[in-house]
Amino acid sequence: MSTIVRQLPFEEWDKLDGFPIMANGYPDPGTTVILVVENDKYEIVGTWEAVTPVVLEGLWVREDYRNTTVAGRLLLNMTDFLRGIGIDRAYTLVQTPEVKALAEKAGFNMIPGDLCVLMLEDK
């Protein structure tokens, strides 16, 4: 079973229709790379995508301004800004039940699973 790994150009992404990788629609080709493994019949037998996500970090409100409109105004303006530059999703890391409650109230969807990091150090 001979195989080849290659980057799938955007023009060929339709070959992945029906694959789990496209379950949520096509990702942004400006921030996504898709690798495929093809067999000697050019059938796709494996896929993996790398996405450059927008990560929201560091929301802070001075204590005497908490429970006011400050956090909500930051959220509204940040989402307007991101939409304005063509970003359709953003992520944040939730580490406490209190932050989870705030994120859900703000409209974030919880993603099942565990967040892992792969450190790509020089060899």
C-alpha positions in Angstrom: 0.0 0.0 0.0 1.9 3.0 -1.2 0.7 6.4 -0.2 1.7 10.1 -0.7 1.1 13.0 1.6 0.4 16.4 0.1 -1.2 19.8 0.8 -4.6 19.9 -0.8 -5.0 23.2 -2.6 -8.3 25.1 -2.0 -9.4 24.4 -5.6 -9.6 20.7 -4.6 -11.3 21.0 -1.2 -14.5 19.8 -2.8 -12.9 16.3 -2.8 -13.4 16.4 0.9 -17.2 16.9 0.8 -18.8 14.3 3.0 -15.5 13.8 5.0 -15.6 14.5 8.8 -13.1 17.3 8.2 -15.8 19.3 6.5 -18.6 18.5 8.9 -18.9 22.2 9.9 -18.4 23.6 6.5 -15.4 24.8 4.7 -12.8 26.5 6.9 -11.3 29.8 5.9 -8.7 29.1 3.2 -6.7 32.1 4.3 -6.0 30.6 7.7 -6.2 26.8 7.0 -3.9 24.2 5.5 -5.2 20.8 4.8 -2.9 17.8 4.3 -4.2 14.6 2.7 -2.8 11.1 2.3 -3.7 9.5 -1.0 -3.2 5.9 -2.1 -1.9 4.8 -5.5 -5.5 5.2 -6.9 -5.5 8.9 -5.7 -8.1 8.0 -3.1 -8.0 10.1 0.0 -7.3 7.8 3.0 -6.4 10.4 5.6 -6.8 14.1 6.3 -5.6 16.7 8.9 -6.1 20.4 8.9 -4.0 23.1 10.6 -6.0 26.3 11.4 -4.7 29.6 12.7 -7.4 30.4 15.2 -8.4 33.7 16.7 -8.0 33.3 20.5 -9.6 35.8 22.9 -7.5 36.2 26.0 -7.0 38.6 28.8 -10.5 40.0 29.4 -10.1 42.2 32.5 -12.4 44.6 34.3 -11.3 46.7 37.3 -13.0 45.4 40.4 -15.2 48.5 41.0 -16.5 48.3 37.4 -17.5 44.6 37.5 -21.2 43.9 37.2 -21.5 46.9 35.0 -21.7 47.2 31.2 -17.9 47.2 30.7 -17.4 43.5 29.9 -20.5 43.4 27.7 -19.3 46.5 25.8 -15.9 44.9 25.2 -17.6 41.7 24.0 -19.9 43.7 21.6 -17.1 45.8 20.2 -14.7 42.9 19.9 -17.2 40.8 18.0 -18.1 43.7 15.7 -14.4 44.3 15.0 -13.7 40.6 14.3 -16.8 40.3 12.0 -15.6 43.5 10.2 -12.3 41.9 9.3 -13.9 38.7 8.1 -13.4 36.5 11.2 -16.3 34.1 11.7 -15.3 32.4 15.0 -13.0 33.0 18.0 -12.0 30.8 20.8 -11.2 31.3 24.5 -9.8 29.0 27.2 -12.2 28.6 30.2 -10.5 27.4 33.4 -13.0 28.1 36.1 -16.8 27.6 36.6 -17.3 31.3 36.9 -15.6 32.1 33.6 -17.6 29.2 32.0 -20.9 30.8 33.2 -19.8 34.2 31.8 -18.8 32.6 28.5 -22.0 30.7 28.1 -24.0 33.9 28.9 -22.0 35.7 26.3 -23.0 33.1 23.6 -19.9 30.9 23.5 -20.4 27.2 22.8 -18.6 24.7 24.9 -16.5 22.4 22.8 -16.1 18.8 24.2 -12.7 17.4 24.6 -9.3 18.4 26.1 -7.1 21.1 24.9 -3.6 19.8 24.1 -0.4 21.6 22.9 2.2 20.2 20.6 5.5 22.1 21.1 7.4 22.4 17.8 10.9 23.0 18.9 13.9 22.9 16.6 15.3 19.5 16.1 
